[in-house]
């Protein structure tokens, strides 16, 4: 990487990080204001607010279905954006940015069990590509800036500075030039750090809290260590239930009329009914994480289990019926609360069990072990961090897949 390009990317990386922070902050503040208006202020004026989800979620389904019919399947999901970026080195923005913003605001305001990361990543990647086209960036410059922008956006949304770096670098071809690799990593860190610090400052000005809260302290002994492998397997198969739900929902929706309005209303009805019985089904679960450790102590094993499985199901049902958005926040919430359910029936250290179970579950859903570990370590005390990194990779290990990869590599070398 030439010195001119290094200085160019460092400067623009820092500016980009700041712009991403402001964009993320404004978007999240707008969403929160709309949610307060629709859910808090309206509920205060109602005599029986318990029935509000049964009313507002189907109405949201109608609006989402109409928007899907006329502006398309937006907001785009994060795996679509990352796939397009990794394949083409750019993200198409023409006619898409405003669609992502409008659709995301509708979905998140009406209580979808989804997070804002999909819309924000799509908006950010599109804007960076647009800037690159206007300033005649080279392919390498635009590719690097989009990567920096997405990484900064993910770090900011989750208030986890290293998560964005790992998310964009995992799954991409390895940089063979070690010097180039470290140069990119340093510039990347500058971009993410600038955006992260500015966003945190803006959040602090509004009196907001970060996403992450230490769930508690852990006291590890031999019984917990003996429980390590069983917890990895249980967490792994809980994560696999997400795909099972997805296949079942795909089969179910294939039997229904293909009208986007009908499907979205069906999603709204299911969301409203589940939220009527289990209010945790609404929204991404981000804000509930601050209180889940204390609240789980007063909840029964069956209730915690119902919330955990219900959150996985309703998240997938939203996605399967046209309520599009990010799924990272909901699966973290579902995995953590189910881990606390296990602590009600097993007489071992609760925080250790939650850490192992949640990491195995999230790693199997996200398929990004390093990013998963860097995201989840901020919930747990430092003595559990080595276990979290080990679980993230161990839960995704497959001897059969490993043999297939070795065989494929051998064929390529012949």
Rosetta blueprint (number, residue, H / E / L):
1 X L
2 X L
3 X H
4 X H
5 X H
6 X H
7 X H
8 X H
9 X H
10 X H
11 X H
12 X H
13 X H
14 X H
15 X H
16 X H
17 X H
18 X H
19 X H
20 X H
21 X H
22 X H
23 X H
24 X H
25 X H
26 X H
27 X H
28 X H
29 X H
30 X H
31 X H
32 X H
33 X H
34 X H
35 X H
36 X H
37 X H
38 X H
39 X H
40 X H
41 X H
42 X H
43 X H
44 X H
45 X L
46 X L
47 X L
48 X L
49 X H
50 X H
51 X H
52 X H
53 X H
54 X H
55 X H
56 X H
57 X H
58 X H
59 X H
60 X H
61 X H
62 X H
63 X H
64 X H
65 X H
66 X H
67 X H
68 X H
69 X H
70 X H
71 X H
72 X L
73 X L
74 X L
75 X L
76 X L
77 X L
78 X H
79 X H
80 X H
81 X H
82 X H
83 X H
84 X H
85 X H
86 X H
87 X H
88 X H
89 X L
90 X L
91 X L
92 X L
93 X L
94 X L
95 X L
96 X L
97 X H
98 X H
99 X H
100 X H
101 X H
102 X H
103 X H
104 X H
105 X H
106 X H
107 X H
108 X H
109 X H
110 X L
111 X L
112 X L
113 X L
114 X L
115 X E
116 X L
117 X H
118 X H
119 X H
120 X H
121 X H
122 X H
123 X H
124 X H
125 X H
126 X H
127 X H
128 X H
129 X H
130 X H
131 X H
132 X H
133 X H
134 X H
135 X L
136 X L
137 X L
138 X L
139 X H
140 X H
141 X H
142 X H
143 X H
144 X H
145 X H
146 X H
147 X H
148 X H
149 X H
150 X H
151 X H
152 X H
153 X H
154 X H
155 X H
156 X H
157 X H
158 X L
159 X L
160 X L
161 X L
162 X L
163 X H
164 X H
165 X H
166 X H
167 X H
168 X H
169 X H
170 X L
171 X L
172 X L
173 X L
174 X L
175 X L
176 X L
177 X L
178 X H
179 X H
180 X H
181 X H
182 X H
183 X H
184 X H
185 X H
186 X H
187 X H
188 X H
189 X H
190 X H
191 X H
192 X H
193 X H
194 X H
195 X H
196 X H
197 X H
198 X H
199 X H
200 X H
201 X H
202 X H
203 X H
204 X H
205 X H
206 X L
207 X L
208 X L
209 X L
210 X L
211 X L
212 X L
213 X L
214 X L
215 X L
216 X L
217 X L
218 X L
219 X L
220 X L
221 X L
222 X H
223 X H
224 X H
225 X H
226 X H
227 X L
228 X H
229 X H
230 X H
231 X H
232 X H
233 X H
234 X H
235 X H
236 X H
237 X H
238 X H
239 X H
240 X H
241 X H
242 X H
243 X H
244 X H
245 X H
246 X H
247 X H
248 X H
249 X H
250 X H
251 X H
252 X H
253 X H
254 X H
255 X L
256 X L
257 X L
258 X L
259 X L
260 X H
261 X H
262 X H
263 X H
264 X H
265 X H
266 X H
267 X H
268 X H
269 X H
270 X H
271 X H
272 X H
273 X H
274 X H
275 X H
276 X H
277 X H
278 X L
279 X H
280 X H
281 X H
282 X L
283 X L
284 X L
285 X L
286 X L
287 X H
288 X H
289 X H
290 X H
291 X L
292 X H
293 X H
294 X H
295 X H
296 X H
297 X L
298 X L
299 X L
300 X L
301 X H
302 X H
303 X H
304 X H
305 X H
306 X H
307 X H
308 X H
309 X H
310 X H
311 X H
312 X H
313 X H
314 X H
315 X H
316 X H
317 X H
318 X H
319 X H
320 X H
321 X L
322 X L
323 X L
324 X L
325 X L
326 X E
327 X L
328 X H
329 X H
330 X H
331 X H
332 X H
333 X H
334 X H
335 X H
336 X H
337 X H
338 X H
339 X H
340 X H
341 X H
342 X H
343 X H
344 X H
345 X H
346 X L
347 X L
348 X L
349 X L
350 X H
351 X H
352 X H
353 X H
354 X H
355 X H
356 X H
357 X H
358 X H
359 X H
360 X H
361 X H
362 X H
363 X H
364 X H
365 X H
366 X H
367 X L
368 X L
369 X H
370 X H
371 X H
372 X H
373 X H
374 X H
375 X H
376 X H
377 X H
378 X H
379 X H
380 X L
381 X L
382 X H
383 X H
384 X H
385 X H
386 X H
387 X H
388 X H
389 X H
390 X H
391 X H
392 X H
393 X H
394 X H
395 X L
396 X L
397 X L
398 X L
399 X H
400 X H
401 X H
402 X H
403 X H
404 X H
405 X H
406 X H
407 X H
408 X H
409 X H
410 X H
411 X H
412 X H
413 X H
414 X L
